[in-house]
């Protein structure tokens, strides 16, 4: 059974940094895309950043220049370095990983940006 385990969320002041990690277990092969999404109450889950197996990345406009996604395919892991955090980045962040036929989600980790 494939599981995605996220870590690294928490409370941080505006302008601060956090690094989210997501490690997959139970997967016998390499994922295609891996990425991070976020959701606030009452709104749809939105893409933050994703990275393909080939290393191509794309970001939401709101995080460009502040967030960096990376992956370690050997470890089936994906990371999100978040710098210069803003209150509007407050959300539950979810890891997503996909194969040709299946999509997997993590349980989510809370990120709160507040003074």
Beta strands, then each sheet from edge to edge (+ up, - down):
strand 1: 3-7
strand 2: 10-12
strand 3: 18-25
strand 4: 34-39
strand 5: 46-51
strand 6: 57-59
strand 7: 67-72
strand 8: 77-82
strand 9: 91-98
strand 10: 103-105
strand 11: 109-113
sheet 1: 1+ 3- 8+ 7-
sheet 2: 2+ 11+ 9- 4+ 5- 6+
sheet 3: 2+ 11+ 9- 10+
end
